[in-house]
Amino acid sequence: DQQVKQNSPSLSVQEGRISILNCDYTNSMFDYFLWYKKYPAEGPTFLISISSIKDKNEDGRFTVFLNKSAKHLSLHIVPSQPGDSAVYFCAAIDRGSTLGRLYFGRGTQLTVWP
Amino acid sequence: KAGVTQTPRYLIKTRGQQVTLSCSPISGHRSVSWYQQTPGQGLQFLFEYFSETQRNKGNFPGRFSGRQFSNSRSEMNVSTLELGDSALYLCASGRMNTEAFFGQGTRLTVV
């Protein structure tokens, strides 16, 4: 049962433009959301997170937006750079749970071309 | 501050053998989780430990097991290896119910 979904397996964007990666979730108990970036044969790197009490969080070129009513979040990268080319994973946590795990989407391969 | 350390980085084993992977979390982190990544798949959750207790287990057969020690270091073991167990195994550490930080992973190849 995939509780976090990334419906676009890939995204191709020109350098300097905006990249928008999308993520949907089904579990209304999720209250903390994260984005990770992953290069091949390496572990995922934490990028940015957002609590469910906010609708936006910004860190440099990266902004995450959360729409709780739609159970949807997105990651905006502006401007996109070739070094941003990687797989991006969306993840969610139910912080009230004792089960202690992150729920991941299947990832979106971002390619930024010059 | 040192990151999550996984050893070994690469491993080749034969079908039927068993393997033990090790993970040293970031200092102060008591939660350690394990994930499996295979080509075309996302991050498949294996199990999570907190203060030496397994709190959650993913949908993997009993051949996959783990443990956590009093210093928060964790090991996972896979017995009777199958070809399909070839994957990148990732360990992540964190404080309770917050962002997790991943190690570089162990690439296991079963031949």
Interface residues (C-beta under 8 A of the other chain):
Chain A: Y32 L34 Y36 A41 E42 G43 P44 T45 F46 S49 F89 I93 D94 R95 G96 S97 T98 L99 G100 R101 L102 Y103 F104 G105 R106 G107
Chain B: V4 Q6 S31 S33 Y35 Q41 G42 L43 F45 E48 F50 R55 N56 L88 L90 A92 M96 N97 T98 E99 A100 F101 F102 G103 Q104 G105 R107
